Amino acid sequence: MNPLIASLSEADFQQMIVDRARAQGWLVHHDRRQDLGIGGDPGFPDLVLARNKAVHFVEVKTEQGRMTQEQNRWRGHLTVEIWRPSTWPTIQQILDKETP
């Protein structure tokens, strides 16, 4: 694993994902309005990525990051992918792949 990627904070790693996704034509949704008390149920995935009818619900974590009970609750209802720095090569393949 690239040590520079492995040492990124969750916020910086998430920005790296967002930048790559947008460069590849994905629509990106990241909602932090829950801080204002107007969001939905807590634990919703960090990112929703959509392109050509493909949708990914993504929870961004550092290598040591753990899922909360609320995040696992959403994971019980949606297919939520957990993306970590160690999975960067796979993330690149997903984001770069042509979708139908």
ABEGO torsion letter per residue (X at the ends): XBAAAAABBAAAAAAAAAAAAAAAGBBBBBBAAAAAGABBBBGBBABBBBBGGBBBBBBBBBAABBBBAAAAAAAAABBBBBBBAAAAAAAAAAAABBBX
